Amino acid sequence: MKLPLFSLPANFLRLLPDHAGFVFTSKIKTYALCIFALSMINSHIIALAKKLWDYHHMHHSLQKTDCILVLGSHDLRVAQRGAELYLQGWAPVLIFSGGLGNFTQSMWTQKEADKFAGIAVGMGVPAEVILIENESTNTGENILFTQKLLEKKGIAPGSFIVVQKPYMEKRSYATFKKHWPDKKLIVTSPQISFEDYPTGEIPLEHVINIMVGDLQRIKVYPEKGYQVYQEIPNDVWDAFEQLVASGFNKHLIKD
């Protein structure tokens, strides 16, 4: 059953992609975009997507650690979360890791880690406590290249807070533990709900496609040696299959 227009949340428009090439008055454009979104995303799809969203969270409680490792992405709120954690005193060192990845290579010329570090400094983080690794292009490289950076600096942290997008918490945990199993690890993300997460730059359809693809990676990557095994409950995998059948397959690994 599709969501009626009157039940849309107040922020629904910013969940939708901006389709260029159409010139509408504000009210007509609003109505047209709502109709477009409702043709794809109904209450059942939302329920399935929220099941994946909840699964992807680790639900860790924060503890003080030796350093904060922020993994780069196209979501600048991840940088803000990392800076907030440093400013709140959760760790004395703040590391940003990321070059230009799958999404950001077509969005930015500045590398993710450098862009994130600039945000942190702008929020009041001292530049001298920041380390930058800006060559990695995926989560595995984030960890491996950060290891090399710390070895070069002569730093041997025993515990980390890893900061990532909300729907990449579990995959980040599984990747970190594959490459650095002896370290104590807490994973966190911007503290934001599923309903409030999408933006004009990161529309809801995009979020669902990425969550579906990341769940597939959690399933298949352990066999490839990229991650440690993470159990996927039957109801979560069923939600995945229904979303794929509904067309949310843009971020899947091809066989």
C-alpha positions, 0 to 999 in steps of 0.5 A: 500500500503506497503512502498517501501524500498527507502522511509524508514527513515534513522533510520528505522532499530532501529524501528525493533526488533532484531531477534536473531539466524540469522547471516547475513552480515550487508547489508543482515541483513538490507534488511531482517529486512526491508522486515520483518517489511514491511510485518507487518507495512505499510503506512496505519498502520503507519497512524492509529498508529500516530492517536493513538499517537496524541490522547494519548498526553495531549498537556499541557504547562509547568508551575512551580509546587510544585514537579515533579512526574516521573512515572517509566517504561522501557523507560529511556528517561522518567527519563532524561525528569524528571531530565531536568525539575528539572534542568530547575527549574520547581519544587524544588522536584523530585519524582521517582515512580516505582518498577518492572512492567509488562515489567521491571520485565523481563528486570531489577533487579534494581527497576524503581525508583532507576534506574531513580534516578541514571540517574537523579543524574548522570545528576546533580540533587542533591540527597537530592531533590529526593524522591523515591517510589519503590514498585508500579507496575502500574499507580494507585499504582504510585499515591497511594503509592506516596500519602503515601510517601508524607504524611509520609514526611509531604509534601503537594504539591498542584501542580504536573508535571507528567512525563510519556512516550509520549503515556501514557500521557492521561492515566496517567492524567486520573489515577492521577485525579481519585485518587488526583482530587484536585491537579493541574496537568500538564502532559508531556513526552520526547519531541520526535516524533512518528517516532523517538520514537522507539529504538532497545529495544522498537521496533515499533511493541511493541509501537503500541501494547502498544498504542492499549492496553492503549487506550482500558484501557482509555475506560474501566478503568473508569467503574472499578474505576481506571480512570476518563472518557476521551472522545475518538473520533470516528475516534480514536476508529476506528483506534484502531479497525483497528489496533486490526484487523491487529494483534496489540492485544498483550497488550489488556485486556482479558475479 
